[in-house]
């Protein structure tokens, strides 16, 4: 399971933003951030890539607290 917060470079949270996670071992899941910028996506691995609005913003461990875009 991947759980993290999406924030802009200025520190403000990204609300209602489309987030996709490509898990190592296969599978792509989609979710949307809530009003606090948090998103939780269940999957089969703790490693993969995070895409925000179609752009890759993180690759590696999904056990992270925050992703800056």
Phi and psi in degrees as a GROMACS rama.xvg file:
@    title "Ramachandran Plot"
@    xaxis  label "Phi"
@    yaxis  label "Psi"
@TYPE xy
-108.017  126.572  UNK-2
-138.441  122.675  UNK-3
-160.857  173.85  UNK-4
-114.591  139.323  UNK-5
-103.04  123.297  UNK-6
-129.807  152.258  UNK-7
-80.3057  167.633  UNK-8
-58.7192  -29.2713  UNK-9
-82.4891  -0.308932  UNK-10
96.4777  -10.6182  UNK-11
-75.6067  152.104  UNK-12
-83.9632  150.913  UNK-13
-92.0469  106.305  UNK-14
-90.4494  141.84  UNK-15
49.1762  46.9335  UNK-16
-106.865  136.861  UNK-17
-74.1027  128.189  UNK-18
-126.921  134.409  UNK-19
-122.506  141.886  UNK-20
-122.651  125.911  UNK-21
-101.073  111.499  UNK-22
-84.3597  139.81  UNK-23
-61.6833  137.942  UNK-24
95.2675  0.263078  UNK-25
107.392  153.212  UNK-26
100.722  135.792  UNK-27
-128.229  129.742  UNK-28
-122.012  150.757  UNK-29
-121.465  143.868  UNK-30
-150.557  173.588  UNK-31
-127.799  142.546  UNK-32
-70.8781  151.72  UNK-33
-90.9092  -167.64  UNK-34
-68.9062  -14.152  UNK-35
-100.41  1.68676  UNK-36
85.3384  5.06951  UNK-37
-86.1328  146.552  UNK-38
-142.007  142.276  UNK-39
-128.862  126.011  UNK-40
-131.445  125.015  UNK-41
-85.5434  145.455  UNK-42
-164.513  -175.483  UNK-43
-94.986  -2.19417  UNK-44
-146.396  161.479  UNK-45
-103.984  9.85355  UNK-46
-126.134  146.556  UNK-47
166.889  -157.135  UNK-48
-124.206  144.616  UNK-49
-111.588  129.79  UNK-50
-118.047  132.6  UNK-51
-120.697  121.979  UNK-52
52.3618  38.9082  UNK-53
83.1629  -0.102732  UNK-54
-111.336  132.537  UNK-55
-69.5321  126.138  UNK-56
-119.104  -12.2186  UNK-57
-158.602  141.983  UNK-58
-138.328  131.237  UNK-59
131.949  -143.492  UNK-60
-63.8136  139.255  UNK-61
-95.5728  3.6119  UNK-62
-87.6671  67.2236  UNK-63
-126.475  158.07  UNK-64
-93.8427  -30.2123  UNK-65
-150.335  143.029  UNK-66
-124.776  124.249  UNK-67
-93.4006  136.148  UNK-68
